Amino acid sequence: MTAETTPEPVEPNRDEQMHFRVTADEKKAIEANAKAAGFKKTGNYLRTLGLQGEVKQALPPELRRQLVGIGTNLNQIARRIQSSTLYATDEAALKQALTIIRGYLS
């Protein structure tokens, strides 16, 4: 009986090049990150990061302001809960804040 061999995946020819400049410190950091991620070649690391990586965008200023306001309201409600003086209006505000937060997170 002969052992079947699985064909190696064929990679496309990569004949295009990209060039960019970095400082010596940036180069060291990129190379260290590539090594820590298990890549032998920095180019493979950068290609994988560029094609599959996730770039997190900063929150828009208006959304950030709203979230800070919601956080402030939640802190005020938490203080009232801890002092045992929670009012019906506080409970309604808490439910509204939680609904808004869930909307942002989904």
C-alpha positions in Angstrom: 0.0 0.0 0.0 1.4 3.4 -0.9 1.0 6.4 1.3 -1.0 9.2 -0.2 0.6 12.6 -0.1 -1.3 15.8 0.3 -0.4 18.4 -2.3 1.1 21.5 -0.8 -1.1 24.6 -1.3 0.0 26.7 -4.2 0.8 30.3 -3.3 0.2 33.0 -5.9 3.2 34.6 -7.4 3.9 37.8 -5.4 5.6 40.0 -7.9 4.5 43.4 -6.6 6.7 45.1 -4.0 5.9 47.8 -1.4 8.5 50.1 0.0 8.2 52.3 3.0 10.6 53.9 5.5 10.7 53.5 9.2 13.1 54.7 12.0 15.6 52.3 13.4 13.5 51.9 16.6 10.3 51.2 14.6 12.2 48.6 12.6 13.4 46.9 15.8 9.9 47.0 17.2 8.3 45.5 14.1 10.9 42.8 13.9 10.4 42.0 17.6 6.6 41.8 17.1 7.0 39.6 14.1 9.3 37.2 16.0 7.0 37.2 19.1 4.1 36.3 16.8 6.0 33.3 15.4 7.0 34.7 12.0 10.4 34.0 10.6 10.1 36.8 8.0 9.0 40.3 8.8 7.4 40.6 5.4 5.1 37.7 6.1 4.2 39.3 9.4 3.4 42.6 7.8 1.4 41.0 4.9 -0.7 39.0 7.4 -1.2 42.0 9.6 -2.2 44.2 6.7 -4.6 41.7 5.1 -6.1 40.1 8.2 -5.3 42.5 11.0 -7.9 44.6 12.7 -7.5 48.4 12.9 -9.5 49.8 15.8 -10.9 53.2 15.0 -11.0 55.9 17.7 -14.5 56.8 18.9 -16.1 59.8 17.3 -16.0 62.8 19.7 -19.8 63.0 20.0 -20.1 59.3 20.9 -17.3 59.6 23.4 -19.1 62.6 25.0 -22.3 60.6 25.2 -20.6 57.6 26.8 -18.9 59.8 29.3 -22.3 61.3 30.2 -23.8 57.8 30.6 -20.9 56.7 32.8 -21.4 59.8 35.0 -25.1 59.0 35.3 -24.4 55.4 36.2 -21.9 56.5 38.9 -24.5 58.8 40.4 -27.1 56.0 40.4 -24.6 53.6 42.0 -23.9 56.0 44.8 -27.6 56.3 45.5 -28.0 52.5 45.5 -25.2 52.2 48.0 -26.7 54.8 50.2 -30.1 53.1 50.0 -31.9 56.2 48.6 -32.8 54.9 45.1 -35.8 56.7 43.6 -38.1 55.5 40.9 -36.7 58.1 38.6 -33.2 56.7 39.2 -34.4 53.3 38.2 -35.9 54.6 35.0 -32.7 56.5 34.2 -30.6 53.4 34.8 -32.8 51.3 32.5 -32.5 54.0 29.8 -28.7 54.2 30.2 -28.4 50.4 29.9 -30.6 50.4 26.8 -28.4 53.0 25.2 -25.2 51.2 26.1 -26.5 47.9 24.7 -27.4 49.7 21.5 -23.8 51.0 21.1 -22.3 47.6 21.9 -24.4 45.7 19.4 
